[in-house]
């Protein structure tokens, strides 16, 4: 079992996927990190946007689910072209939103530094190859878990 953290402006006792927003890195999902500091940073960012108090909710998760055949899982171990294509497809607000069919998606977070590179690429200022090269040079990659379905949510235990 590992501990996963969710930073927000409210304490989460019960996960409600209906409150999740589309057009995020890995689609409409409940996002968690194994990095508690990253969750606190997310919590402070949330209060800046929506008010409230910084809260980090803690959940336990059996990582064996990631490699079992029980759920459909997609993992990105680094910033790759496949990762970039997946994130761009999920963030594309120019097309009607279509949720992928994965239960859990795991991979690097497209944080503010990454977002800046995304903007440069999408604006045509850098090539996809240059975009990926710049991402690979970044330090302090933080990974996230996106729990996209009720079946995935059922694998989380409030800690």
PAZASE-567170 format. One record per residue: x negated, y, z negated of N, C-alpha, C, CB in turn; residue number from 1. Coordinates in nm, 3 decimals. Each point is the difference from the previous one (the first is absolute). Glycine has a CB too. Layout:
PAZASE-567170
<atom <X,Y,Z>,<X,Y,Z>,<X,Y,Z>,<X,Y,Z>,NUM>
...
end
This chain:
PAZASE-567170
<atom <-0.085,-0.119,0.000>,<0.085,0.119,0.000>,<-0.089,0.124,0.000>,<0.186,-0.124,-0.124>,1>
<atom <-0.147,0.220,0.207>,<-0.069,0.129,-0.002>,<0.101,0.108,-0.039>,<-0.166,-0.075,0.178>,2>
<atom <0.112,0.187,-0.223>,<0.086,0.115,-0.030>,<-0.001,0.093,0.119>,<-0.047,-0.019,-0.248>,3>
<atom <0.166,0.064,0.283>,<0.017,0.098,0.107>,<0.070,0.121,-0.057>,<0.009,-0.180,0.177>,4>
<atom <-0.042,0.298,-0.124>,<0.046,0.126,-0.055>,<0.075,0.081,0.105>,<-0.193,0.000,-0.160>,5>
<atom <0.300,0.065,0.115>,<0.080,0.087,0.086>,<0.007,0.138,-0.063>,<0.137,-0.197,0.086>,6>
<atom <-0.192,0.297,-0.019>,<0.004,0.137,-0.049>,<0.117,0.076,0.056>,<-0.246,-0.004,-0.023>,7>
<atom <0.318,0.077,-0.065>,<0.120,0.071,0.043>,<0.027,0.115,-0.096>,<0.095,-0.210,0.104>,8>
<atom <0.013,0.280,-0.078>,<0.045,0.106,-0.091>,<0.108,-0.051,-0.094>,<-0.056,0.173,0.174>,9>
<atom <0.087,-0.301,-0.164>,<0.098,-0.064,-0.090>,<-0.051,-0.139,-0.037>,<0.193,0.130,0.103>,10>
<atom <-0.154,-0.178,-0.218>,<-0.036,-0.135,-0.042>,<0.088,-0.099,0.077>,<-0.073,0.081,-0.232>,11>
<atom <0.014,-0.188,0.280>,<0.072,-0.101,0.076>,<0.020,-0.122,-0.089>,<-0.096,0.085,0.220>,12>
<atom <0.220,-0.110,-0.256>,<0.032,-0.122,-0.076>,<0.057,-0.107,0.091>,<0.041,0.138,-0.204>,13>
<atom <0.032,-0.094,0.306>,<0.059,-0.092,0.096>,<-0.026,0.055,0.140>,<0.179,-0.075,-0.166>,14>
<atom <-0.233,-0.008,0.252>,<-0.036,0.043,0.135>,<0.123,-0.002,0.089>,<-0.235,-0.088,-0.029>,15>
<atom <0.257,0.201,0.098>,<0.113,0.013,0.092>,<-0.055,0.038,0.137>,<0.158,0.069,-0.188>,16>
<atom <-0.167,-0.167,0.278>,<-0.055,0.027,0.134>,<0.080,0.104,0.077>,<-0.085,-0.232,0.003>,17>
<atom <0.213,0.250,-0.038>,<0.083,0.100,0.068>,<-0.056,0.141,-0.022>,<0.202,-0.150,-0.028>,18>
<atom <-0.278,0.170,-0.079>,<-0.059,0.131,-0.028>,<-0.133,0.021,0.072>,<0.112,-0.005,-0.222>,19>
<atom <-0.163,-0.099,0.286>,<-0.124,0.011,0.075>,<0.026,0.076,0.129>,<-0.086,-0.215,-0.099>,20>
<atom <-0.015,0.288,0.143>,<0.014,0.080,0.122>,<-0.070,-0.068,0.118>,<0.013,0.209,-0.140>,21>
<atom <0.043,-0.194,0.259>,<-0.067,-0.053,0.120>,<-0.116,0.091,0.041>,<0.218,-0.105,0.077>,22>
<atom <-0.286,0.067,0.028>,<-0.109,0.077,0.061>,<-0.123,0.012,-0.091>,<0.172,0.127,0.126>,23>
<atom <-0.192,-0.225,-0.213>,<-0.121,-0.007,-0.082>,<-0.100,-0.094,0.068>,<0.134,0.046,-0.214>,24>
<atom <-0.256,-0.053,0.160>,<-0.107,-0.079,0.063>,<0.045,-0.138,0.045>,<-0.160,0.123,-0.141>,25>
<atom <0.223,-0.196,0.049>,<0.039,-0.138,0.028>,<0.151,-0.015,0.005>,<-0.209,-0.078,-0.109>,26>
<atom <0.278,0.186,0.134>,<0.145,-0.004,0.013>,<0.071,0.028,-0.130>,<-0.029,-0.161,0.183>,27>
<atom <0.159,0.142,-0.181>,<0.085,0.022,-0.116>,<-0.028,-0.112,-0.100>,<0.180,0.117,0.139>,28>
<atom <-0.230,-0.080,-0.257>,<-0.045,-0.101,-0.096>,<-0.021,0.062,-0.137>,<-0.108,-0.130,0.186>,29>
<atom <0.085,0.045,-0.283>,<-0.042,0.041,-0.133>,<-0.151,-0.020,-0.003>,<0.225,-0.062,-0.112>,30>
<atom <-0.299,0.173,0.094>,<-0.145,-0.001,0.010>,<-0.066,-0.008,-0.137>,<0.017,0.132,0.211>,31>
<atom <-0.121,-0.216,-0.219>,<-0.077,-0.015,-0.122>,<-0.148,-0.007,0.033>,<0.192,-0.119,-0.111>,32>
<atom <-0.275,0.142,0.009>,<-0.144,-0.010,0.014>,<-0.057,-0.077,-0.117>,<-0.008,0.217,0.127>,33>
<atom <-0.102,-0.286,-0.105>,<-0.069,-0.065,-0.112>,<-0.092,0.099,-0.070>,<0.010,-0.222,0.120>,34>
<atom <-0.019,0.343,-0.067>,<-0.083,0.107,-0.056>,<0.088,0.095,-0.082>,<-0.163,-0.018,0.196>,35>
<atom <0.152,0.009,-0.328>,<0.084,0.082,-0.087>,<-0.024,0.150,0.021>,<-0.001,-0.186,-0.168>,36>
<atom <-0.125,0.225,0.191>,<-0.032,0.141,0.022>,<0.072,0.053,0.125>,<-0.224,-0.034,-0.111>,37>
<atom <0.228,-0.047,0.216>,<0.069,0.042,0.122>,<0.149,0.020,-0.028>,<-0.169,-0.124,0.140>,38>
<atom <0.225,0.038,-0.223>,<0.143,0.013,-0.035>,<0.024,0.130,-0.077>,<0.023,-0.251,-0.007>,39>
<atom <-0.113,0.285,-0.085>,<0.015,0.127,-0.073>,<-0.012,0.119,0.095>,<-0.094,-0.108,-0.206>,40>
<atom <0.004,0.101,0.303>,<-0.013,0.108,0.098>,<0.130,0.014,0.080>,<-0.249,-0.040,0.016>,41>
<atom <0.307,-0.073,0.019>,<0.129,0.002,0.073>,<0.110,0.060,-0.087>,<-0.071,-0.202,0.131>,42>
<atom <0.069,0.170,-0.260>,<0.101,0.053,-0.093>,<-0.010,0.152,-0.008>,<-0.007,-0.214,-0.132>,43>
<atom <-0.115,0.267,0.123>,<-0.017,0.145,-0.007>,<0.038,0.067,0.132>,<-0.183,-0.031,-0.169>,44>
<atom <0.157,-0.036,0.280>,<0.043,0.053,0.130>,<0.153,0.004,0.007>,<-0.210,-0.090,0.109>,45>
<atom <0.275,-0.011,-0.165>,<0.147,-0.007,0.003>,<0.062,0.115,-0.080>,<-0.014,-0.250,0.024>,46>
<atom <-0.042,0.283,-0.140>,<0.060,0.109,-0.079>,<-0.022,0.135,0.066>,<-0.037,-0.133,-0.208>,47>
<atom <-0.070,0.144,0.286>,<-0.024,0.124,0.075>,<0.110,0.020,0.104>,<-0.248,-0.023,-0.036>,48>
<atom <0.291,-0.086,0.098>,<0.103,0.009,0.104>,<0.141,0.004,-0.055>,<-0.155,-0.120,0.150>,49>
<atom <0.183,0.038,-0.252>,<0.139,-0.018,-0.043>,<0.027,0.034,-0.146>,<0.013,-0.175,0.171>,50>
<atom <-0.114,0.219,-0.246>,<0.021,0.027,-0.142>,<0.001,-0.128,-0.081>,<0.129,0.205,0.059>,51>
<atom <-0.087,-0.195,-0.184>,<0.003,-0.117,-0.087>,<-0.130,-0.015,-0.076>,<0.157,-0.110,0.157>,52>
<atom <-0.182,-0.007,-0.207>,<-0.121,-0.029,-0.076>,<-0.079,-0.110,0.068>,<0.114,0.069,-0.213>,53>
<atom <-0.248,-0.064,0.202>,<-0.079,-0.107,0.060>,<0.023,-0.132,-0.074>,<-0.174,0.168,0.074>,54>
<atom <0.205,-0.272,0.000>,<0.027,-0.132,-0.058>,<-0.070,-0.107,0.083>,<0.224,0.079,-0.091>,55>
<atom <-0.283,-0.174,0.023>,<-0.057,-0.117,0.068>,<0.068,-0.123,-0.057>,<-0.224,0.116,0.039>,56>
<atom <0.294,-0.187,0.047>,<0.068,-0.123,-0.038>,<-0.092,-0.117,0.035>,<0.231,0.103,0.037>,57>
<atom <-0.236,-0.202,-0.125>,<-0.093,-0.112,0.015>,<0.079,-0.129,0.025>,<-0.169,0.114,-0.151>,58>
<atom <0.122,-0.191,0.248>,<0.062,-0.126,0.036>,<-0.106,-0.109,0.007>,<0.181,0.121,0.127>,59>
<atom <-0.141,-0.244,-0.152>,<-0.088,-0.114,0.016>,<0.040,-0.073,0.128>,<-0.033,-0.022,-0.251>,60>
<atom <-0.069,-0.031,0.318>,<0.022,-0.065,0.129>,<-0.095,-0.118,0.015>,<0.077,0.218,0.102>,61>
<atom <-0.025,-0.331,-0.062>,<-0.081,-0.119,0.025>,<-0.055,0.010,0.142>,<0.139,-0.141,-0.162>,62>
<atom <-0.267,0.166,0.174>,<-0.064,0.019,0.130>,<0.008,-0.123,0.090>,<-0.153,0.161,-0.110>,63>
<atom <0.179,-0.277,0.053>,<0.011,-0.121,0.082>,<0.113,0.011,0.101>,<-0.091,-0.133,-0.190>,64>
<atom <0.188,0.220,0.163>,<0.110,0.023,0.093>,<-0.053,0.050,0.135>,<0.154,0.051,-0.193>,65>
<atom <-0.266,0.021,0.189>,<-0.055,0.060,0.121>,<-0.047,-0.106,0.101>,<-0.070,0.197,-0.136>,66>
<atom <0.031,-0.314,0.085>,<-0.051,-0.104,0.090>,<0.092,-0.121,0.010>,<-0.228,0.076,-0.057>,67>
<atom <0.338,-0.073,-0.014>,<0.097,-0.110,0.011>,<0.085,0.021,0.125>,<0.005,-0.030,-0.254>,68>
<atom <0.073,-0.067,0.286>,<0.092,0.012,0.115>,<0.137,0.050,-0.044>,<-0.123,-0.185,0.117>,69>
<atom <0.132,0.226,-0.242>,<0.128,0.039,-0.058>,<0.056,0.129,0.062>,<-0.071,-0.110,-0.211>,70>
<atom <-0.018,0.206,0.236>,<0.040,0.129,0.056>,<-0.084,0.031,0.123>,<0.070,0.082,-0.229>,71>
<atom <-0.018,0.007,0.312>,<-0.074,0.045,0.118>,<-0.087,0.119,-0.043>,<0.183,-0.080,0.162>,72>
<atom <-0.315,0.060,-0.156>,<-0.095,0.098,-0.052>,<-0.094,0.043,0.111>,<0.014,-0.101,-0.231>,73>
<atom <-0.042,0.230,0.236>,<-0.097,0.056,0.094>,<-0.109,0.069,-0.081>,<0.176,0.031,0.182>,74>
<atom <-0.303,-0.066,-0.158>,<-0.112,0.059,-0.074>,<-0.098,0.067,0.095>,<0.026,-0.175,-0.178>,75>
<atom <-0.065,0.296,0.141>,<-0.107,0.072,0.068>,<-0.111,0.020,-0.102>,<0.162,0.119,0.161>,76>
<atom <-0.279,-0.178,-0.137>,<-0.109,0.007,-0.096>,<-0.088,0.124,0.019>,<0.003,-0.247,-0.009>,77>
<atom <0.023,0.323,0.115>,<-0.081,0.119,0.029>,<0.078,0.088,0.098>,<-0.219,-0.127,-0.039>,78>
<atom <0.164,0.246,0.063>,<0.056,0.087,0.104>,<-0.039,-0.062,0.134>,<-0.014,0.211,-0.147>,79>
<atom <0.113,-0.262,0.217>,<-0.023,-0.064,0.129>,<0.095,0.059,0.103>,<-0.078,-0.214,-0.112>,80>
<atom <0.059,0.178,0.236>,<0.091,0.047,0.105>,<0.141,-0.053,-0.025>,<-0.192,0.010,0.165>,81>
<atom <0.202,-0.136,-0.208>,<0.133,-0.057,-0.030>,<0.066,0.076,-0.115>,<-0.078,-0.226,0.080>,82>
<atom <0.001,0.259,-0.184>,<0.052,0.079,-0.112>,<0.052,0.134,0.051>,<-0.162,-0.113,-0.159>,83>
<atom <0.080,0.182,0.239>,<0.038,0.132,0.053>,<0.127,-0.009,0.084>,<-0.242,0.068,-0.001>,84>
<atom <0.250,-0.167,0.088>,<0.119,-0.017,0.084>,<0.124,-0.023,-0.086>,<-0.143,-0.094,0.185>,85>
<atom <0.129,0.012,-0.290>,<0.113,-0.031,-0.088>,<0.045,0.125,-0.076>,<-0.083,-0.236,-0.024>,86>
<atom <-0.012,0.311,-0.031>,<0.033,0.123,-0.073>,<0.062,0.102,0.095>,<-0.189,-0.042,-0.162>,87>
<atom <0.133,0.061,0.279>,<0.055,0.097,0.096>,<0.143,-0.038,0.038>,<-0.232,0.046,0.088>,88>
<atom <0.257,-0.175,-0.066>,<0.135,-0.045,0.036>,<0.099,0.029,-0.113>,<-0.099,-0.179,0.147>,89>
<atom <0.058,0.156,-0.270>,<0.089,0.023,-0.114>,<0.023,0.149,-0.027>,<-0.080,-0.215,-0.098>,90>
<atom <-0.020,0.298,0.127>,<0.011,0.143,-0.027>,<0.061,0.080,0.114>,<-0.196,-0.025,-0.146>,91>
<atom <0.221,-0.039,0.259>,<0.046,0.069,0.120>,<0.145,0.047,-0.017>,<-0.158,-0.138,0.139>,92>
<atom <0.174,0.266,-0.163>,<0.134,0.058,-0.019>,<0.065,0.038,0.133>,<-0.073,0.084,-0.224>,93>
<atom <0.003,-0.103,0.334>,<0.055,0.035,0.131>,<0.090,-0.110,0.054>,<-0.202,0.139,0.045>,94>
<atom <0.197,-0.255,-0.107>,<0.082,-0.113,0.044>,<0.094,-0.037,-0.114>,<-0.182,-0.085,0.156>,95>
<atom <0.294,0.020,-0.124>,<0.089,-0.047,-0.108>,<-0.077,-0.095,-0.091>,<0.204,0.025,0.151>,96>
<atom <-0.177,-0.014,-0.280>,<-0.072,-0.083,-0.096>,<0.043,-0.146,0.013>,<-0.020,0.196,-0.155>,97>
<atom <-0.077,-0.285,0.168>,<0.024,-0.144,0.003>,<-0.095,-0.064,-0.101>,<0.073,0.005,0.247>,98>
<atom <-0.017,-0.071,-0.346>,<-0.082,-0.067,-0.101>,<-0.057,-0.130,0.055>,<0.140,0.103,-0.183>,99>
<atom <-0.266,-0.129,0.157>,<-0.063,-0.127,0.038>,<0.061,-0.113,-0.084>,<-0.217,0.119,0.066>,100>
<atom <0.177,-0.242,-0.043>,<0.060,-0.113,-0.071>,<-0.092,-0.064,-0.105>,<0.134,-0.041,0.205>,101>
<atom <-0.233,0.114,-0.252>,<-0.089,-0.053,-0.104>,<0.061,0.024,-0.138>,<-0.200,0.041,0.146>,102>
<atom <0.177,-0.137,-0.236>,<0.044,0.014,-0.138>,<-0.098,0.088,-0.079>,<0.113,-0.226,0.011>,103>
<atom <-0.242,0.202,0.011>,<-0.106,0.076,-0.067>,<-0.104,0.039,0.102>,<0.039,-0.122,-0.218>,104>
<atom <-0.086,0.246,0.210>,<-0.112,0.046,0.082>,<-0.105,0.055,-0.096>,<0.150,0.054,0.201>,105>
<atom <-0.276,-0.094,-0.178>,<-0.111,0.043,-0.084>,<-0.107,0.061,0.089>,<0.049,-0.180,-0.172>,106>
<atom <-0.104,0.293,0.129>,<-0.109,0.060,0.077>,<-0.037,0.136,-0.052>,<0.075,-0.126,0.197>,107>
<atom <-0.171,0.191,-0.129>,<-0.047,0.131,-0.043>,<0.110,0.106,0.004>,<-0.227,-0.062,0.082>,108>
<atom <0.217,0.155,-0.173>,<0.092,0.113,-0.005>,<-0.046,0.105,0.100>,<0.055,-0.044,-0.244>,109>
<atom <0.039,0.104,0.314>,<-0.029,0.114,0.086>,<0.018,0.126,-0.086>,<0.076,-0.123,0.214>,110>
<atom <-0.177,0.153,-0.298>,<0.008,0.116,-0.090>,<-0.021,0.131,0.075>,<-0.083,-0.144,-0.189>,111>
<atom <0.065,0.255,0.115>,<-0.014,0.131,0.065>,<-0.118,0.006,0.096>,<0.103,0.102,-0.201>,112>
<atom <-0.218,-0.160,0.162>,<-0.117,0.000,0.087>,<0.030,-0.078,0.128>,<-0.152,0.018,-0.200>,113>
<atom <0.218,-0.130,0.184>,<0.038,-0.082,0.115>,<0.106,0.075,0.081>,<-0.054,-0.215,-0.126>,114>
<atom <0.148,0.278,0.057>,<0.104,0.077,0.068>,<-0.056,0.108,0.090>,<0.148,-0.046,-0.192>,115>
<atom <-0.257,0.107,0.148>,<-0.066,0.103,0.081>,<-0.052,-0.062,0.130>,<-0.065,0.128,-0.209>,116>
<atom <0.006,-0.247,0.200>,<-0.051,-0.068,0.119>,<0.115,-0.045,0.090>,<-0.201,-0.076,-0.131>,117>
<atom <0.312,0.034,0.069>,<0.119,-0.038,0.076>,<0.048,0.118,0.083>,<0.065,-0.167,-0.177>,118>
<atom <-0.060,0.285,0.114>,<0.044,0.120,0.072>,<-0.093,0.032,0.117>,<0.099,0.088,-0.214>,119>
<atom <-0.229,-0.102,0.193>,<-0.096,0.026,0.108>,<0.021,-0.098,0.116>,<-0.166,0.087,-0.169>,120>
<atom <0.187,-0.213,0.134>,<0.022,-0.101,0.104>,<0.132,0.024,0.073>,<-0.133,-0.164,-0.133>,121>
<atom <0.240,0.183,0.057>,<0.131,0.020,0.062>,<0.005,0.128,0.084>,<0.104,-0.123,-0.190>,122>
<atom <-0.183,0.224,0.150>,<-0.004,0.124,0.076>,<-0.088,-0.009,0.123>,<0.040,0.120,-0.211>,123>
<atom <-0.106,-0.235,0.230>,<-0.084,-0.019,0.117>,<-0.139,0.060,-0.014>,<0.205,-0.002,0.133>,124>
<atom <-0.245,0.037,-0.255>,<-0.131,0.062,-0.022>,<-0.112,-0.101,-0.014>,<0.117,0.188,-0.109>,125>
<atom <-0.083,-0.312,0.071>,<-0.098,-0.107,-0.007>,<0.062,-0.127,0.059>,<-0.110,0.103,-0.206>,126>
<atom <0.026,-0.192,0.254>,<0.046,-0.126,0.056>,<0.033,-0.099,-0.113>,<-0.141,0.040,0.208>,127>
<atom <0.210,-0.146,-0.174>,<0.029,-0.103,-0.100>,<-0.131,-0.060,-0.052>,<0.221,-0.052,0.112>,128>
<atom <-0.318,0.033,-0.026>,<-0.129,-0.055,-0.041>,<-0.068,0.091,-0.102>,<-0.023,-0.112,0.225>,129>
<atom <0.025,0.244,-0.198>,<-0.061,0.097,-0.093>,<0.079,0.003,-0.131>,<-0.083,0.139,0.194>,130>
<atom <0.215,-0.146,-0.185>,<0.086,-0.004,-0.118>,<-0.040,-0.116,-0.091>,<0.188,0.103,0.132>,131>
<atom <-0.198,-0.223,-0.074>,<-0.035,-0.118,-0.079>,<-0.142,0.010,-0.055>,<0.157,-0.136,0.140>,132>
<atom <-0.248,0.191,-0.061>,<-0.139,0.017,-0.045>,<-0.005,0.092,-0.123>,<-0.083,-0.036,0.237>,133>
<atom <0.157,0.147,-0.232>,<0.003,0.094,-0.113>,<0.060,-0.066,-0.124>,<0.019,0.192,0.161>,134>
<atom <0.086,-0.273,-0.144>,<0.061,-0.067,-0.114>,<-0.096,-0.098,-0.065>,<0.223,0.026,0.108>,135>
<atom <-0.300,-0.098,-0.026>,<-0.093,-0.098,-0.054>,<-0.112,0.065,-0.080>,<0.052,-0.147,0.193>,136>
<atom <-0.079,0.275,-0.170>,<-0.105,0.071,-0.073>,<0.050,0.058,-0.132>,<-0.106,0.053,0.217>,137>
<atom <0.236,-0.054,-0.237>,<0.056,0.057,-0.123>,<-0.031,-0.089,-0.119>,<0.184,0.109,0.132>,138>
<atom <-0.204,-0.046,-0.245>,<-0.028,-0.074,-0.124>,<0.126,-0.005,-0.085>,<-0.244,0.070,0.006>,139>
<atom <0.246,-0.165,-0.096>,<0.110,-0.006,-0.096>,<0.132,-0.041,0.059>,<-0.117,0.172,-0.125>,140>
<atom <0.115,-0.269,0.215>,<0.125,-0.049,0.059>,<0.088,-0.056,-0.112>,<-0.115,-0.052,0.222>,141>
<atom <0.238,0.094,-0.225>,<0.097,-0.053,-0.096>,<0.102,-0.082,0.078>,<-0.032,0.196,-0.160>,142>
<atom <0.067,-0.311,0.105>,<0.095,-0.089,0.066>,<0.136,0.010,-0.066>,<-0.187,-0.155,0.063>,143>
<atom <0.289,0.122,0.015>,<0.137,0.006,-0.050>,<0.074,-0.127,0.039>,<0.000,0.250,0.016>,144>
<atom <0.099,-0.281,-0.098>,<0.092,-0.109,0.026>,<0.135,0.064,0.031>,<-0.126,-0.166,-0.152>,145>
<atom <0.188,0.124,0.260>,<0.135,0.046,0.033>,<0.093,-0.121,-0.012>,<-0.087,0.185,0.157>,146>
<atom <0.179,-0.178,-0.253>,<0.099,-0.105,-0.018>,<0.125,0.044,0.076>,<-0.094,-0.071,-0.231>,147>
<atom <0.118,0.005,0.344>,<0.097,0.049,0.099>,<0.138,-0.064,-0.008>,<-0.193,0.042,0.143>,148>
<atom <0.207,-0.151,-0.214>,<0.129,-0.071,-0.004>,<0.035,-0.037,-0.145>,<-0.040,-0.090,0.233>,149>
<atom <0.164,0.055,-0.251>,<0.044,-0.046,-0.133>,<-0.073,-0.128,-0.039>,<0.226,0.105,0.038>,150>
<atom <-0.255,-0.191,0.059>,<-0.075,-0.123,-0.029>,<-0.138,0.034,-0.057>,<0.123,-0.121,0.184>,151>
<atom <-0.187,0.224,-0.128>,<-0.131,0.043,-0.051>,<0.014,0.063,-0.138>,<-0.079,0.037,0.235>,152>
<atom <0.178,0.049,-0.252>,<0.023,0.067,-0.129>,<0.021,-0.104,-0.111>,<0.102,0.198,0.120>,153>
<atom <-0.039,-0.309,-0.088>,<0.028,-0.103,-0.100>,<-0.128,-0.061,-0.056>,<0.216,-0.048,0.115>,154>
<atom <-0.328,0.069,-0.049>,<-0.128,-0.054,-0.046>,<-0.071,0.093,-0.098>,<-0.020,-0.120,0.216>,155>
<atom <0.076,0.236,-0.242>,<-0.058,0.095,-0.095>,<0.066,-0.015,-0.136>,<-0.051,0.161,0.188>,156>
<atom <-0.030,-0.156,-0.291>,<0.051,-0.007,-0.137>,<-0.041,0.129,-0.072>,<-0.014,-0.258,-0.003>,157>
<atom <0.110,0.328,-0.052>,<-0.028,0.123,-0.074>,<-0.090,-0.033,-0.118>,<0.222,0.102,0.070>,158>
<atom <-0.328,-0.026,-0.085>,<-0.096,-0.024,-0.108>,<0.023,0.098,-0.115>,<-0.166,-0.085,0.167>,159>
end
